[in-house]
Amino acid sequence: MNETLRHVSIDPITRLEGHGRIELFLDDQGNLADAFFQIPELRGFERFCRGRQGEDMPQITERICGVCPEAHHFASTKALDDCYDAPPPPRARALRELLYNAYTFSDHLLHFYYLGGPDFLVGPYAPPQERNIVGVIGKVGLELGKQVIKHRSYGQKTIELIGGRPIHPVTGIPGGQSKGITQDEQAEIRTMAASCLEFAKTTLDVFHSVLLKDDSYKRFISEKAQMMPTYYMGLVDSEGSINYYDGDVRVVAPDGSLFAQVPSSEVLGLIEERTEPWTYVKIPYLKDVGWKGFVSGPDSGVYRVGPLARLNVCTQIGTPLAQVQYETFLEYFGGGPVHATFAYHWARLIEMLSAAERVAQLVDDPNLMTGPLRTPLGTPGEGVGVIEAARGVLIHHYDLDQKGRIEDVNLIVATTHNVAGISMSIKDMAQSVVKNGNVDEGILNLVEMSFRNYDPCLACATHALPGQMPLVVQVHDEKGNICQRIER
Amino acid sequence: MKHLVIGWGNPLAGDDGIGPRAAELIANRVPEDVQVCVSSHAGLRLVERMRGYDRVLLADVRIDKHNSELDTTIIHPNELIPLDHSVRHDGSLMEALQVFRSMNDPHLPTEIVIITAPVAAPREWRAELSPSGERAAHQLADALLHQLEVTAVV
């Protein structure tokens, strides 16, 4: 690395030592030379799991993350299904998929209104004290704010009724589910699902009436600098529709052609992981394309996951209302795949609608209330569980010994798949705003916006108490001394 | 008055699990109308869990190498100032409370008592508390019971 570069560090400081950091390196002209997204994650989880009973893993792994325990719970459960060669019976599958779509709806709702949406509903250049949910309410009205709270609670309640607890689900077990739901609970979910579906439609209306008429958002989704033609990976069902819970792993090339489609248990054959000296996270890439560095294009094995990737790999959505929105989305961009990173926000809302539709469908699935809840287990062995976390493909890979104890574990989470893409997006954004050594607070907003597209999961970093999670920019001179510090 | 006790932290992350352990210690010692739970969730979900209760006791840890005492902070959500920055990915407890306060949520608790035990070590993957962590969990449990008693719940 060139020692004359200046070093800019954007470091969220938390109670438990920061879990995400953006490193910007400036050249001697003060312009951006390089950018890296670091996750100094806690290591040793695999070792911690070894020797434990496999059936404990759904409860253990859901504690990794304070934001999406449902994704880890069911990726783990599915890995155990595979380890024991015990696919869940139709009733258990319907219960899992119902819960899982409620989670997807709820997570996407949170992101749009609380996290990513304010950047555009209020405006990317609005002062921080306005660019949040308060500003959103000012823009769209307090009543919508109440609806946000109400429908988040509906999503959580559905998860609780099926998952057995309001916080961390406990009902996923190898080969099935430990309990079903009563007819009263089914009726309650049905009522909530109808309301969530209406709210998802309302949210798309807000998107079309506010964001798609907003010049700044339109600019961000059409600027060449924000286009990143990479490969995309996601789950699809047998008809090519999006499926958050299960399906084949499909990868499409930057030109939209099919690169690979394999059963999810074979996903690890598609990727390799590499290490970099500046981060603990292994960076996966497509093995058959190869690693060419942090670059996009058909010759680079960099791929992306998450809402935009899922819309790029599917051939249809699979639910009628979201299908209409998907076609509008493709028409806007002149067809797929869509490479505009800021289109992640739009894709997320289309998915929110599709998840709400699936909940409304699944609550009346004929398999939901009758039939066995569990398949008898086979002999323990190796297994892979793949699921679509809200932010992308989540892989759990276990190896069990003859007594069902964990011998080996490998987890590849959505944010890990996206690390290369996030680094590249940050670099693209920073290049457009850091000029001649001018680094001010505005860069915090814009760089934050660029990685917020991916909703990277730095859950531990948010477990901060008391007060806010500060964001710090440190500018280092060519000798490594701090010459500027920006904090809020 | 509806009470909720939350042991907040990750029981698989060594002494970060002191809050959950304290909640476990008091679970069978509180009146039936006091709910006790454990949470490893980040801010927004944590506050969603608090909705509908009048008073919440939150048992947690703080990194503090200099002060070995428990620390008690009382928050009245209705008195919080508006949010002055955007929230990333999820949010801290205070950010989340401010979000719900901003939306005039009528179901927020009127009082949140946060009691923290100090820990010195950085977090690690371990399902057991250290000996000092176990002692701290018992102190935290006593403090939680004391809080419940002083408001005449027990």
Interface residues (C-beta under 8 A of the other chain):
Chain A: P12 R15 L16 E17 L42 G44 F45 R47 F48 I60 R63 G66 V67 P69 L110 Y114 L115 P118 D119 P128 Q129 R131 N132 I133 V134 I137 L142 G145 K146 V148 I149 R152 S153 Q156 P166 I167 H168 N445 E448 R452 D455 P456 C457 L458 A459 C460 A461 T462 H463 A464 L465 P466 G467 Q468 M469 L471 R488
Chain B: N10 P11 L12 A13 D16 C37 V38 S39 S40 H41 A42 G43 L44 R45 E48 R49 R51 D60 R62 I63 T73 P82 L83 D84 H85 S86 V87 R88 H89 D90 G91 S92 L93 M94 E95 V99 F100 S102 M103 N104 D105 I114 T116 P122 R123 E124 W125 R126 A127
